Amino acid sequence: MAANLSGPEDEDENDFPEPPRLKLLRRTVMGLTVTMGLGMVVIASTVAFRLVASAPAPVPVRAEALDLPAGQEITALGASPAEILVTTRDADGAERLFVFRRADGNRLSETPIRRED
């Protein structure tokens, strides 16, 4: 006759108490999972908010208010929040880059452009 070494069949695993370190580990993992989930929600809502939010209207660059030397033809305009950049060409074909202060239109610098062929 064979003896049953596995124990009684009606014994349940829930009858054994959970060790304190295992309980702490389980609670820590659950806390980290909740924190990570909340972080993902915050990141997703921030991205969605920035995609939906409208950008401020750009300030137009107005070339007619700038003081350029006579005979200069404007070939390009650019702007930063503080400055206006103007590229010009004169009758001889020489190009120059002018930098103007956006607030009052005063010329800050003039740089000749030399192209190498």
All heavy atoms as an XYZ file, in Angstrom:
878
protein
N       0.831     -1.162      0.000
C       0.000      0.000      0.000
C       0.889      1.243      0.000
O       1.827      1.348      0.771
C      -0.829     -0.050      1.255
C      -1.975      0.812      1.135
S      -3.156      0.084      2.200
C      -3.988      1.267      2.751
N       0.575      2.187     -0.879
C       1.387      3.395     -1.027
C       0.865      4.478     -0.095
O      -0.323      4.676      0.042
C       1.344      3.884     -2.457
N       1.786      5.198      0.493
C       1.391      6.290      1.389
C       1.319      7.596      0.613
O       2.122      7.855     -0.276
C       2.396      6.403      2.523
N       0.354      8.424      0.935
C       0.188      9.725      0.287
C       1.080     10.737      0.995
O       0.832     11.113      2.137
C      -1.283     10.139      0.349
C      -1.552     11.401     -0.461
O      -0.650     11.941     -1.088
N      -2.782     11.832     -0.450
N       2.137     11.183      0.321
C       3.098     12.095      0.933
C       2.791     13.568      0.633
O       3.448     14.454      1.167
C       4.512     11.762      0.447
C       5.017     10.372      0.781
C       6.380     10.158      0.155
C       5.058     10.163      2.277
N       1.819     13.845     -0.221
C       1.551     15.232     -0.609
C       0.695     15.973      0.402
O       0.498     17.166      0.284
C       0.879     15.274     -1.985
O      -0.374     14.623     -1.920
N       0.185     15.360      1.370
C      -0.638     16.016      2.381
C      -2.102     15.908      2.033
O      -2.481     15.361      1.008
N      -2.949     16.396      2.880
C      -4.373     16.313      2.628
C      -4.775     17.147      1.429
O      -4.222     18.210      1.155
C      -5.016     16.853      3.903
C      -3.914     17.182      4.840
C      -2.618     16.964      4.149
N      -5.759     16.660      0.668
C      -6.190     17.337     -0.550
C      -6.987     18.605     -0.271
O      -7.046     19.495     -1.103
C      -7.031     16.381     -1.394
C      -6.219     15.243     -1.944
C      -7.072     14.294     -2.754
O      -8.185     14.690     -3.166
O      -6.636     13.181     -3.001
N      -7.596     18.752      0.866
C      -8.416     19.935      1.158
C      -7.603     21.086      1.726
O      -8.139     22.129      2.049
C      -9.545     19.560      2.110
C      -9.024     19.007      3.416
O      -7.809     18.792      3.518
O      -9.856     18.803      4.312
N      -6.305     20.921      1.845
C      -5.468     21.988      2.375
C      -5.338     23.091      1.314
O      -5.075     22.843      0.149
C      -4.097     21.421      2.720
C      -3.268     22.367      3.554
C      -1.996     21.700      4.019
O      -2.074     20.657      4.676
O      -0.939     22.237      3.673
N      -5.527     24.335      1.679
C      -5.518     25.470      0.750
C      -4.243     26.289      0.955
O      -3.744     26.405      2.075
C      -6.755     26.330      1.001
C      -7.000     27.326     -0.115
O      -6.271     27.275     -1.119
O      -7.924     28.143      0.027
N      -3.733     26.889     -0.129
C      -2.517     27.704     -0.020
C      -2.747     28.985      0.770
O      -1.824     29.562      1.304
C      -2.007     28.062     -1.424
C      -1.455     26.887     -2.183
C      -0.898     27.296     -3.531
O      -0.657     28.503     -3.731
O      -0.699     26.428     -4.380
N      -3.977     29.467      0.833
C      -4.276     30.711      1.547
C      -4.214     30.552      3.054
O      -4.307     31.521      3.783
C      -5.652     31.234      1.138
C      -5.667     31.661     -0.307
O      -4.637     32.061     -0.841
N      -6.821     31.573     -0.942
N      -4.075     29.353      3.536
C      -3.993     29.126      4.965
C      -2.636     29.521      5.536
O      -2.507     29.710      6.741
C      -4.266     27.655      5.284
C      -5.713     27.287      5.011
O      -6.540     28.218      4.906
O      -6.009     26.081      4.901
N      -1.634     29.650      4.679
C      -0.304     29.994      5.150
C      -0.175     31.515      5.224
O      -0.557     32.235      4.305
C       0.765     29.430      4.206
C       0.768     27.935      4.171
C       0.310     27.258      3.055
C       1.233     27.212      5.260
C       0.325     25.883      3.019
C       1.247     25.839      5.225
C       0.782     25.166      4.107
N       0.384     32.052      6.301
C       0.550     33.513      6.399
C       1.634     34.003      5.437
O       2.607     33.296      5.163
C       0.958     33.732      7.849
C       1.562     32.438      8.272
C       0.859     31.363      7.485
N       1.444     35.228      4.931
C       2.412     35.832      4.005
C       3.575     36.377      4.819
O       3.370     37.103      5.791
C       1.724     36.946      3.218
C       2.557     37.511      2.123
C       1.781     38.531      1.299
O       0.900     39.204      1.843
O       2.078     38.651      0.110
N       4.814     36.089      4.434
C       5.973     36.634      5.167
C       5.984     38.163      5.073
O       5.601     38.746      4.054
C       7.178     36.039      4.433
C       6.655     34.869      3.672
C       5.227     35.158      3.385
N       6.436     38.847      6.128
C       6.414     40.324      6.137
C       7.223     40.962      5.004
O       6.805     41.956      4.431
C       7.011     40.693      7.497
C       6.990     39.457      8.311
C       6.905     38.294      7.385
N       8.353     40.392      4.653
C       9.164     40.969      3.575
C       8.462     40.823      2.234
O       8.540     41.712      1.392
C      10.533     40.310      3.512
C      11.427     40.742      4.635
C      12.814     40.245      4.410
N      13.689     40.791      5.428
C      14.969     40.597      5.465
N      15.540     39.844      4.555
N      15.698     41.131      6.414
N       7.786     39.730      2.009
C       7.047     39.526      0.769
C       5.860     40.480      0.689
O       5.556     41.026     -0.373
C       6.576     38.076      0.665
C       5.939     37.673     -0.650
C       6.913     37.877     -1.796
C       5.468     36.237     -0.596
N       5.220     40.738      1.811
C       4.099     41.692      1.848
C       4.605     43.097      1.531
O       3.986     43.837      0.762
C       3.448     41.671      3.228
C       2.220     42.558      3.337
C       1.650     42.549      4.727
C       0.814     41.289      4.885
N       0.057     41.298      6.160
N       5.755     43.465      2.096
C       6.342     44.783      1.819
C       6.712     44.905      0.340
O       6.449     45.935     -0.294
C       7.574     45.008      2.699
C       8.348     46.297      2.456
C       7.494     47.503      2.810
C       9.634     46.301      3.250
N       7.299     43.860     -0.214
C       7.673     43.873     -1.622
C       6.437     44.010     -2.518
O       6.428     44.771     -3.475
C       8.447     42.604     -1.972
C       8.879     42.456     -3.434
C       9.845     43.566     -3.813
C       9.488     41.096     -3.669
N       5.383     43.280     -2.208
C       4.154     43.353     -3.002
C       3.559     44.754     -2.951
O       3.157     45.316     -3.969
C       3.137     42.328     -2.478
C       1.854     42.295     -3.271
C       0.911     41.193     -2.797
N       0.707     41.148     -1.366
C      -0.200     41.901     -0.711
N      -0.943     42.747     -1.364
N      -0.335     41.790      0.588
N       3.528     45.366     -1.785
C       2.975     46.728     -1.656
C       3.858     47.759     -2.371
O       3.356     48.698     -2.975
C       2.811     47.082     -0.189
C       1.683     46.314      0.454
C       1.485     46.698      1.881
N       0.360     45.970      2.443
C       0.072     45.953      3.722
N       0.808     46.639      4.587
N      -0.957     45.269      4.152
N       5.162     47.580     -2.312
C       6.077     48.499     -3.003
C       5.884     48.416     -4.513
O       5.826     49.446     -5.196
C       7.537     48.168     -2.637
O       7.685     48.247     -1.226
C       8.491     49.143     -3.302
N       5.766     47.220     -5.037
C       5.561     47.049     -6.477
C       4.225     47.660     -6.899
O       4.126     48.320     -7.934
C       5.655     45.559     -6.873
C       5.177     45.335     -8.292
C       7.076     45.067     -6.704
N       3.189     47.478     -6.107
C       1.883     48.076     -6.432
C       1.970     49.607     -6.398
O       1.417     50.291     -7.263
C       0.809     47.580     -5.455
C       0.414     46.135     -5.677
S      -0.250     45.824     -7.307
C      -1.738     46.767     -7.234
N       2.673     50.152     -5.421
C       2.836     51.604     -5.342
C       3.598     52.159     -6.537
O       3.237     53.194     -7.098
N       4.648     51.477     -6.930
C       5.412     51.916     -8.090
C       4.589     51.805     -9.371
O       4.703     52.655    -10.260
C       6.694     51.096     -8.220
C       7.764     51.350     -7.158
C       8.904     50.356     -7.293
C       8.271     52.761     -7.244
N       3.759     50.788     -9.481
C       2.905     50.634    -10.654
C       1.908     51.781    -10.751
O       1.700     52.352    -11.824
C       2.167     49.279    -10.602
O       3.128     48.237    -10.511
C       1.299     49.085    -11.822
N       1.306     52.139     -9.628
C       0.352     53.253     -9.618
C       1.056     54.562     -9.955
O       0.563     55.366    -10.752
C      -0.359     53.338     -8.248
C      -1.142     54.623     -8.110
C      -1.264     52.125     -8.052
N       2.248     54.780     -9.398
C       3.004     56.004     -9.678
C       3.382     56.087    -11.157
O       3.263     57.150    -11.780
C       4.287     56.038     -8.821
O       3.912     55.950     -7.445
C       5.065     57.312     -9.054
N       3.815     54.982    -11.741
C       4.163     54.978    -13.155
C       2.933     55.251    -14.016
O       3.000     55.994    -14.998
C       4.778     53.639    -13.554
C       5.281     53.619    -14.991
S       6.052     52.077    -15.460
C       4.692     50.952    -15.380
N       1.803     54.681    -13.658
C       0.565     54.939    -14.404
C       0.165     56.402    -14.350
O      -0.212     56.992    -15.365
N       0.246     57.000    -13.161
C      -0.076     58.431    -13.038
C       0.902     59.289    -13.837
O       0.506     60.282    -14.462
C      -0.071     58.845    -11.570
C      -1.207     58.295    -10.714
C      -0.994     58.663     -9.255
C      -2.548     58.796    -11.213
N       2.174     58.914    -13.831
C       3.168     59.656    -14.617
C       2.880     59.591    -16.106
O       3.006     60.594    -16.823
N       2.471     58.442    -16.586
C       2.127     58.308    -18.005
C       0.913     59.156    -18.360
O       0.864     59.760    -19.426
C       1.871     56.835    -18.348
C       3.098     55.960    -18.235
S       4.399     56.412    -19.379
C       3.697     55.803    -20.880
N      -0.060     59.223    -17.448
C      -1.238     60.058    -17.688
C      -0.836     61.533    -17.742
O      -1.293     62.283    -18.618
C      -2.307     59.824    -16.596
C      -3.395     60.868    -16.641
C      -2.897     58.430    -16.748
N       0.042     61.965    -16.854
C       0.491     63.361    -16.851
C       1.257     63.684    -18.137
O       1.032     64.733    -18.758
C       1.366     63.643    -15.604
C       2.101     64.963    -15.727
C       0.520     63.614    -14.354
N       2.140     62.801    -18.561
C       2.911     63.040    -19.791
C       1.990     63.087    -21.006
O       2.101     63.979    -21.856
C       4.004     61.967    -19.964
C       5.087     62.165    -18.914
C       4.609     62.002    -21.357
C       6.100     61.047    -18.856
N       1.054     62.151    -21.098
C       0.137     62.130    -22.238
C      -0.739     63.375    -22.265
O      -0.968     63.966    -23.329
C      -0.728     60.878    -22.191
N      -1.219     63.815    -21.105
C      -2.067     65.012    -21.091
C      -1.253     66.266    -21.414
O      -1.746     67.176    -22.076
C      -2.774     65.155    -19.749
O      -1.831     65.277    -18.700
N       0.007     66.331    -21.000
C       0.856     67.480    -21.335
C       1.107     67.540    -22.836
O       1.025     68.613    -23.445
C       2.194     67.388    -20.575
O       1.934     67.355    -19.177
C       3.088     68.565    -20.909
N       1.412     66.414    -23.446
C       1.635     66.382    -24.894
C       0.360     66.778    -25.630
O       0.387     67.580    -26.567
C       2.125     64.989    -25.336
C       2.095     64.841    -26.842
C       3.530     64.740    -24.813
N      -0.778     66.243    -25.207
C      -2.045     66.577    -25.863
C      -2.360     68.057    -25.710
O      -2.804     68.715    -26.659
C      -3.174     65.734    -25.279
N      -2.121     68.616    -24.537
C      -2.393     70.037    -24.309
C      -1.518     70.916    -25.199
O      -1.978     71.890    -25.774
C      -2.153     70.380    -22.837
C      -2.338     71.833    -22.518
C      -3.595     72.393    -22.480
C      -1.241     72.650    -22.284
C      -3.762     73.732    -22.197
C      -1.395     73.987    -22.007
C      -2.666     74.535    -21.959
N      -0.249     70.560    -25.326
C       0.652     71.375    -26.155
C       0.351     71.245    -27.639
O       0.586     72.176    -28.403
C       2.096     71.012    -25.874
C       2.514     71.473    -24.495
C       3.977     71.404    -24.304
N       4.317     71.913    -22.984
C       5.526     72.021    -22.540
N       6.527     71.661    -23.308
N       5.765     72.491    -21.349
N      -0.147     70.102    -28.064
C      -0.513     69.946    -29.467
C      -1.756     70.750    -29.806
O      -1.878     71.283    -30.904
C      -0.735     68.473    -29.802
C       0.510     67.607    -29.877
C       0.127     66.153    -30.097
C       1.434     68.076    -30.978
N      -2.685     70.839    -28.873
C      -3.944     71.536    -29.113
C      -3.790     73.044    -28.931
O      -4.426     73.830    -29.631
C      -5.047     70.980    -28.182
C      -6.302     71.808    -28.273
C      -5.333     69.533    -28.529
N      -2.930     73.475    -28.006
C      -2.761     74.903    -27.720
C      -2.230     75.623    -28.953
O      -1.355     75.140    -29.657
C      -1.800     75.093    -26.555
N      -2.779     76.778    -29.217
C      -2.349     77.543    -30.388
C      -1.078     78.330    -30.067
O      -0.907     78.841    -28.970
C      -3.455     78.500    -30.826
O      -3.723     79.421    -29.795
N      -0.218     78.415    -31.039
C       1.025     79.174    -30.894
C       0.714     80.661    -31.035
O      -0.227     81.047    -31.723
C       2.019     78.744    -31.963
N       1.470     81.518    -30.365
C       1.225     82.949    -30.515
C       1.473     83.393    -31.952
O       2.307     82.838    -32.659
C       2.230     83.595    -29.560
C       3.275     82.561    -29.336
C       2.594     81.233    -29.496
N       0.728     84.374    -32.371
C       0.864     84.869    -33.739
C       2.245     85.498    -33.927
O       2.711     86.244    -33.072
C      -0.212     85.905    -34.019
N       2.925     85.184    -35.026
C       4.245     85.763    -35.244
C       4.143     87.261    -35.521
O       3.199     87.732    -36.144
C       4.766     85.012    -36.470
C       3.554     84.510    -37.158
C       2.525     84.282    -36.089
N       5.131     87.982    -35.040
C       5.188     89.424    -35.277
C       5.700     89.628    -36.700
O       6.740     89.081    -37.082
C       6.126     90.100    -34.260
C       6.228     91.583    -34.525
C       5.650     89.820    -32.850
N       4.991     90.384    -37.518
C       5.431     90.542    -38.909
C       6.732     91.343    -39.015
O       7.000     92.230    -38.228
C       4.272     91.299    -39.568
C       3.576     91.986    -38.446
C       3.757     91.109    -37.238
N       7.522     90.993    -40.013
C       8.738     91.733    -40.321
C       8.364     92.783    -41.345
O       7.846     92.468    -42.412
C       9.822     90.786    -40.893
C      11.055     91.562    -41.275
C      10.147     89.720    -39.885
N       8.617     94.038    -41.010
C       8.230     95.130    -41.913
C       9.473     95.819    -42.431
O      10.157     96.525    -41.711
C       7.333     96.110    -41.169
C       6.042     95.451    -40.730
C       5.194     96.380    -39.969
N       5.278     97.716    -40.536
C       4.486     98.706    -40.192
N       3.567     98.505    -39.299
N       4.617     99.885    -40.735
N       9.770     95.630    -43.701
C      10.980     96.185    -44.295
C      10.858     97.678    -44.567
O      11.858     98.376    -44.623
C      11.310     95.461    -45.591
N       9.665     98.205    -44.741
C       9.537     99.630    -45.083
C       9.936    100.545    -43.932
O      10.173    101.729    -44.128
C       8.113     99.959    -45.550
C       7.028     99.628    -44.557
C       6.463     98.233    -44.750
O       6.883     97.522    -45.660
O       5.611     97.856    -43.953
N      10.055    100.034    -42.711
C      10.427    100.867    -41.580
C      11.934    100.861    -41.326
O      12.402    101.544    -40.442
C       9.689    100.394    -40.322
N      12.703    100.116    -42.106
C      14.138    100.013    -41.890
C      14.891    101.004    -42.761
O      14.506    101.284    -43.889
C      14.606     98.586    -42.203
C      13.918     97.480    -41.407
C      14.407     96.129    -41.880
C      14.143     97.651    -39.929
N      15.976    101.537    -42.229
C      16.782    102.529    -42.936
C      17.924    101.822    -43.665
O      18.955    101.508    -43.073
C      17.328    103.549    -41.932
C      18.116    104.635    -42.607
O      17.810    104.951    -43.770
O      19.047    105.166    -41.969
N      17.721    101.569    -44.968
C      18.744    100.921    -45.798
C      19.433    101.957    -46.663
O      18.838    102.968    -47.041
C      18.096     99.863    -46.695
C      17.521     98.639    -45.986
C      16.735     97.794    -46.965
C      18.638     97.831    -45.367
N      20.701    101.727    -47.023
C      21.380    102.642    -47.943
C      20.670    102.673    -49.302
O      20.024    101.704    -49.705
C      22.784    102.050    -48.074
C      22.955    101.168    -46.886
C      21.594    100.685    -46.524
N      20.814    103.776    -50.008
C      20.166    103.936    -51.309
C      20.711    102.919    -52.300
O      21.897    102.586    -52.298
C      20.406    105.355    -51.826
N      19.844    102.413    -53.158
C      20.236    101.494    -54.211
C      20.327    100.042    -53.773
O      20.777     99.199    -54.540
N      19.942     99.721    -52.577
C      19.998     98.340    -52.081
C      18.679     97.632    -52.384
O      17.604     98.146    -52.103
C      20.250     98.308    -50.569
C      21.565     98.925    -50.142
C      22.744     98.048    -50.502
O      22.685     96.837    -50.411
N      23.818     98.680    -50.939
N      18.757     96.443    -52.958
C      17.575     95.632    -53.238
C      17.519     94.511    -52.190
O      18.486     93.782    -51.995
C      17.677     95.016    -54.636
C      16.569     94.037    -54.947
C      16.844     93.253    -56.219
O      17.851     93.512    -56.899
O      16.032     92.362    -56.509
N      16.399     94.382    -51.504
C      16.261     93.354    -50.470
C      16.090     91.997    -51.151
O      15.217     91.817    -51.989
C      15.059     93.658    -49.554
C      15.289     94.968    -48.806
C      14.827     92.513    -48.575
C      14.126     95.407    -47.969
N      16.953     91.049    -50.768
C      16.867     89.700    -51.331
C      16.337     88.685    -50.328
O      15.812     87.649    -50.732
C      18.241     89.232    -51.843
O      19.173     89.287    -50.755
C      18.722     90.111    -52.982
N      16.461     88.980    -49.032
C      15.953     88.056    -48.013
C      15.716     88.805    -46.714
O      16.403     89.785    -46.410
C      16.931     86.915    -47.785
N      14.722     88.339    -45.969
C      14.410     88.884    -44.642
C      14.353     87.728    -43.660
O      13.891     86.638    -43.982
C      13.052     89.581    -44.632
C      12.963     90.979    -45.201
C      11.514     91.437    -45.239
C      13.785     91.937    -44.380
N      14.786     87.995    -42.456
C      14.681     87.017    -41.376
C      14.494     87.756    -40.082
O      14.729     88.962    -39.995
N      14.035     87.048    -39.071
C      13.785     87.719    -37.808
C      14.010     86.772    -36.640
O      13.831     85.565    -36.752
C      12.362     88.250    -37.770
N      14.412     87.354    -35.539
C      14.476     86.674    -34.255
C      13.603     87.503    -33.314
O      13.093     88.552    -33.722
C      15.923     86.598    -33.758
O      16.367     87.876    -33.353
N      13.411     87.090    -32.096
C      12.579     87.900    -31.201
C      13.120     89.308    -30.971
O      12.358     90.222    -30.683
C      12.575     87.103    -29.897
C      12.820     85.697    -30.313
C      13.729     85.792    -31.505
N      14.413     89.526    -31.118
C      14.991     90.840    -30.826
C      15.545     91.561    -32.047
O      15.780     92.757    -31.990
C      16.103     90.691    -29.796
N      15.760     90.849    -33.157
C      16.438     91.459    -34.295
C      15.755     91.109    -35.610
O      15.047     90.109    -35.716
C      17.890     90.974    -34.352
C      18.689     91.346    -33.126
C      19.995     90.596    -33.042
O      20.102     89.509    -33.645
O      20.901     91.084    -32.370
N      16.012     91.964    -36.621
C      15.560     91.721    -37.991
C      16.811     91.630    -38.850
O      17.698     92.482    -38.779
C      14.652     92.863    -38.489
C      13.398     92.930    -37.634
C      14.287     92.658    -39.951
C      12.519     94.121    -37.941
N      16.905     90.571    -39.656
C      18.053     90.362    -40.534
C      17.616     90.633    -41.968
O      16.597     90.120    -42.424
C      18.556     88.925    -40.420
C      18.873     88.444    -39.004
C      19.106     86.959    -38.995
C      20.062     89.184    -38.455
N      18.391     91.439    -42.682
C      18.060     91.808    -44.050
C      19.281     91.555    -44.922
O      20.376     92.046    -44.639
C      17.656     93.294    -44.155
C      17.320     93.662    -45.588
C      16.507     93.620    -43.224
N      19.100     90.784    -45.992
C      20.157     90.572    -46.977
C      19.819     91.416    -48.193
O      18.687     91.374    -48.679
C      20.241     89.088    -47.376
O      20.422     88.309    -46.203
C      21.389     88.843    -48.310
N      20.806     92.202    -48.662
C      20.568     93.099    -49.795
C      21.612     92.872    -50.879
O      22.671     92.288    -50.644
C      20.627     94.574    -49.351
O      21.940     94.852    -48.878
C      19.611     94.874    -48.278
N      21.292     93.383    -52.072
C      22.223     93.355    -53.198
C      22.187     94.748    -53.822
O      21.112     95.305    -54.052
C      21.801     92.305    -54.217
C      22.772     92.198    -55.395
C      22.383     91.120    -56.399
N      22.383     89.813    -55.756
C      21.363     88.957    -55.806
N      20.267     89.260    -56.466
N      21.434     87.794    -55.201
N      23.363     95.303    -54.129
C      23.380     96.633    -54.765
C      23.508     96.474    -56.278
O      23.503     95.371    -56.805
C      24.493     97.509    -54.178
C      25.881     96.949    -54.397
O      26.032     95.994    -55.181
O      26.823     97.478    -53.785
N      23.626     97.593    -56.985
C      23.662     97.573    -58.450
C      24.895     96.835    -58.974
O      24.867     96.277    -60.070
C      23.643     99.001    -58.981
N      25.998     96.829    -58.235
C      27.222     96.142    -58.652
C      27.177     94.640    -58.375
O      28.093     93.910    -58.761
C      28.441     96.730    -57.924
C      28.647     98.193    -58.270
O      28.214     98.605    -59.362
O      29.230     98.911    -57.427
N      26.154     94.162    -57.675
C      26.027     92.743    -57.344
C      26.595     92.374    -55.988
O      26.570     91.208    -55.604
N      27.125     93.361    -55.269
C      27.665     93.089    -53.935
C      26.525     92.856    -52.954
O      25.527     93.577    -52.968
C      28.537     94.251    -53.471
N      26.690     91.845    -52.114
C      25.653     91.526    -51.138
C      26.101     91.919    -49.742
O      27.284     91.848    -49.411
C      25.321     90.031    -51.176
C      24.698     89.582    -52.482
C      24.418     88.099    -52.497
O      25.326     87.331    -52.128
O      23.296     87.724    -52.870
N      25.125     92.304    -48.918
C      25.401     92.702    -47.536
C      24.315     92.146    -46.630
O      23.178     91.970    -47.047
C      25.433     94.214    -47.394
C      26.519     94.881    -48.179
C      26.593     96.360    -47.815
N      27.605     97.032    -48.575
C      28.917     96.956    -48.346
N      29.357     96.217    -47.375
N      29.775     97.606    -49.096
N      24.706     91.897    -45.379
C      23.764     91.472    -44.349
C      23.672     92.590    -43.329
O      24.662     92.989    -42.730
C      24.244     90.179    -43.674
C      23.427     89.715    -42.473
C      22.024     89.305    -42.909
C      24.116     88.572    -41.759
N      22.445     93.098    -43.131
C      22.186     94.140    -42.144
C      21.405     93.530    -40.986
O      20.497     92.724    -41.196
C      21.351     95.280    -42.746
C      22.072     96.054    -43.811
C      21.897     95.743    -45.150
C      22.916     97.098    -43.484
C      22.544     96.444    -46.134
C      23.578     97.814    -44.469
C      23.393     97.485    -45.800
N      21.770     93.936    -39.775
C      21.049     93.499    -38.582
C      20.457     94.745    -37.935
O      21.166     95.706    -37.649
C      21.981     92.768    -37.585
C      21.213     92.340    -36.346
C      22.637     91.574    -38.246
N      19.129     94.719    -37.717
C      18.411     95.830    -37.117
C      17.775     95.384    -35.805
O      17.349     94.226    -35.677
C      17.299     96.335    -38.053
C      17.810     96.923    -39.328
C      17.965     96.147    -40.463
C      18.137     98.260    -39.398
C      18.432     96.680    -41.643
C      18.607     98.818    -40.576
C      18.759     98.022    -41.702
N      17.704     96.313    -34.854
C      17.002     96.038    -33.605
C      15.506     96.098    -33.879
O      15.009     97.032    -34.485
C      17.378     97.062    -32.539
C      16.794     96.741    -31.162
C      17.228     97.726    -30.086
N      18.681     97.735    -29.950
C      19.430     98.836    -30.057
N      18.885     99.999    -30.300
N      20.732     98.758    -29.923
N      14.769     95.077    -33.466
C      13.343     94.994    -33.755
C      12.557     96.097    -33.038
O      11.595     96.631    -33.574
C      12.793     93.626    -33.343
C      11.342     93.432    -33.707
C      10.810     92.115    -33.209
N      11.182     90.999    -34.031
C      10.463     90.544    -35.055
N       9.333     91.116    -35.359
N      10.868     89.521    -35.751
N      12.954     96.452    -31.836
C      12.178     97.400    -31.035
C      12.099     98.783    -31.666
O      11.030     99.388    -31.744
C      12.774     97.497    -29.629
N      13.247     99.305    -32.154
C      13.231    100.674    -32.671
C      13.716    100.791    -34.118
O      13.681    101.876    -34.691
C      14.069    101.585    -31.770
C      15.488    101.076    -31.577
O      15.891    100.141    -32.280
O      16.183    101.618    -30.696
N      14.191     99.709    -34.737
C      14.627     99.758    -36.126
C      16.035    100.279    -36.328
O      16.450    100.468    -37.470
N      16.788    100.518    -35.276
C      18.171    101.000    -35.415
C      19.066     99.897    -35.968
O      18.933     98.731    -35.615
C      18.726    101.462    -34.069
C      18.108    102.763    -33.616
O      17.577    103.521    -34.427
N      18.161    103.010    -32.324
N      19.988    100.305    -36.852
C      20.917     99.356    -37.453
C      21.977     98.986    -36.432
O      22.640     99.837    -35.842
C      21.576     99.959    -38.674
C      22.433     98.949    -39.414
C      23.224     99.507    -40.563
N      22.439    100.385    -41.412
C      22.976    101.157    -42.343
N      24.283    101.156    -42.533
N      22.220    101.929    -43.075
N      22.168     97.677    -36.211
C      23.163     97.194    -35.266
C      24.474     96.835    -35.949
O      25.550     97.077    -35.402
C      22.630     95.960    -34.518
C      21.370     96.182    -33.680
C      20.902     94.871    -33.082
C      21.629     97.196    -32.592
N      24.378     96.235    -37.142
C      25.623     95.870    -37.835
C      25.375     95.744    -39.335
O      24.238     95.618    -39.794
C      26.174     94.548    -37.297
O      25.344     93.479    -37.638
N      26.467     95.784    -40.084
C      26.465     95.616    -41.523
C      27.632     94.724    -41.874
O      28.786     95.026    -41.518
C      26.599     96.985    -42.224
C      26.679     96.905    -43.713
C      26.842     98.277    -44.348
O      26.555     99.297    -43.696
O      27.303     98.313    -45.497
N      27.372     93.608    -42.559
C      28.419     92.634    -42.866
C      28.400     92.345    -44.360
O      27.358     91.967    -44.908
C      28.164     91.320    -42.102
O      28.019     91.600    -40.709
C      29.291     90.338    -42.308
N      29.539     92.509    -45.054
C      29.579     92.152    -46.461
C      29.565     90.633    -46.627
O      30.127     89.893    -45.816
C      30.903     92.744    -46.962
C      31.725     92.966    -45.757
C      30.789     93.114    -44.594
N      28.892     90.166    -47.669
C      28.807     88.732    -47.962
C      29.691     88.459    -49.160
O      29.512     89.044    -50.230
C      27.364     88.297    -48.252
C      26.482     88.582    -47.043
C      27.311     86.836    -48.640
C      25.008     88.336    -47.277
N      30.669     87.568    -48.985
C      31.554     87.187    -50.083
C      31.284     85.739    -50.427
O      31.359     84.857    -49.574
C      33.004     87.357    -49.659
C      33.375     88.792    -49.413
C      34.870     88.935    -49.131
N      35.066     90.200    -48.467
C      35.421     90.360    -47.213
N      35.661     89.311    -46.462
N      35.557     91.548    -46.704
N      30.976     85.497    -51.676
C      30.704     84.134    -52.142
C      31.920     83.634    -52.910
O      32.470     84.317    -53.749
C      29.481     84.109    -53.034
C      28.245     84.609    -52.309
C      27.009     84.151    -53.006
N      25.840     84.742    -52.401
C      25.091     84.131    -51.478
N      25.402     82.925    -51.091
N      24.029     84.725    -50.989
N      32.301     82.415    -52.610
C      33.424     81.803    -53.319
C      32.872     80.961    -54.458
O      31.940     80.180    -54.285
C      34.238     80.921    -52.358
C      34.909     81.729    -51.283
C      35.732     80.852    -50.381
O      35.978     79.672    -50.711
O      36.157     81.348    -49.320
N      33.462     81.110    -55.626
C      32.994     80.357    -56.801
C      33.737     79.068    -56.955
O      34.786     78.810    -56.643
C      33.146     81.195    -58.064
C      32.214     82.407    -58.011
O      31.123     82.270    -57.429
O      32.593     83.446    -58.569
